[in-house]
């Protein structure tokens, strides 16, 4: 019911149906049975990206390769993705700790009020 008005925004009716199906899935495993998780998918994407970069760059002289290393260290994208994941986990932990710390005081004040 709520998605029907958005159907006109989709490139095609088939794509709209596919997107609606994805919204009703309980987990990724319903769609992609052999999915190994976000970390493995990111690492695979990074490897594919590195291959594409290597294909786009002509064979460079040793000096050119050294210059490229200074500008962009090897595996930098992987490092950034790992840092982002670590930050998200730590951020989620802080939210859980804050919410659990404030939960007892909220229930205590509700008990005192009654």
C-alpha atoms as one frame of an Amber mdcrd trajectory, in Angstrom:
protein
   0.000   0.000   0.000   2.687   2.474   1.013   5.039   1.614  -1.816   2.535
   1.821  -4.659   2.814   5.632  -5.017   6.572   5.204  -5.554   6.137   2.834
  -8.487   6.179   5.717 -10.976   9.714   6.636  -9.789  11.134   3.222 -10.705
  12.894   2.758 -14.047  10.683  -0.233 -14.849   7.827  -2.231 -13.283  10.108
  -5.275 -13.027  12.719  -3.341 -11.066  10.003  -1.967  -8.789   8.775  -5.521
  -8.062  12.344  -6.647  -7.353  12.906  -3.768  -4.938   9.611  -4.498  -3.167
  10.668  -8.138  -2.828  13.997  -7.101  -1.299  12.206  -4.945   1.263  10.207
  -7.949   2.478  13.187 -10.278   2.945  14.123 -11.155   6.493  17.821 -11.452
   5.690  20.332 -11.182   2.886  20.556 -14.971   2.817  17.062 -15.198   1.332
  18.338 -13.395  -1.759  21.985 -14.438  -1.917  22.387 -17.893  -0.395  26.199
 -18.008  -0.402  26.784 -14.493   0.929  29.705 -14.496   3.361  28.881 -11.209
   5.024  29.628  -7.533   4.584  33.344  -7.762   5.370  33.966 -10.460   2.770
  31.836  -8.601   0.216  33.767  -5.370   0.807  37.087  -7.163   0.480  35.959
  -8.770  -2.777  34.818  -5.400  -4.089  38.165  -3.888  -3.151  40.027  -6.634
  -5.016  37.860  -6.085  -8.097  38.529  -2.344  -7.872  42.300  -2.882  -7.655
  42.187  -5.120 -10.742  40.307  -2.429 -12.657  42.847   0.191 -11.616  45.693
  -2.031 -12.768  43.992  -2.557 -16.135  43.510   1.175 -16.629  47.093   2.112
 -15.862  49.713   1.317 -18.470  52.876  -0.398 -17.297  54.804   2.308 -15.479
  58.511   2.681 -15.007  59.840   2.014 -11.528  59.991   5.758 -10.820  56.345
   6.184 -11.778  55.307   3.282  -9.550  57.230   4.763  -6.627  55.479   8.097
  -7.150  52.103   6.346  -7.191  52.950   4.670  -3.875  53.641   8.052  -2.284
  50.379   9.517  -3.534  48.225   6.488  -2.766  49.633   3.765  -0.488  48.744
   0.193  -1.382  45.593  -1.149   0.273  44.576   2.353   1.411  40.936   1.762
   0.543  40.947  -1.429   2.594  42.431   0.474   5.541  39.761   3.163   5.249
  36.976   0.580   5.107  38.360  -1.179   8.174  38.559   2.123  10.052  34.981
   2.954   9.054  33.731  -0.432  10.263  35.605  -0.085  13.560  34.160   3.399
  14.061  30.624   2.120  13.411  31.038  -0.723  15.915  32.459   1.609  18.561
  29.722   4.163  17.918  27.047   1.480  18.324  28.655   0.330  21.591  28.579
   3.871  22.970  24.898   4.219  22.055  24.052   0.933  23.786  25.996   1.930
  26.903  24.317   5.355  27.007  20.844   3.899  26.524  21.390   1.190  29.168
  22.797   3.773  31.577  19.797   6.043  31.148  17.217   3.217  31.204  17.420
   2.413  34.973  17.168   6.075  35.961  14.121   6.523  33.728  12.391   3.498
  35.277  13.366   4.622  38.790  11.855   8.050  38.229   8.703   6.463  36.812
   8.455   4.249  39.913   8.978   7.240  42.209   6.287   9.229  40.406   3.679
   6.528  40.963
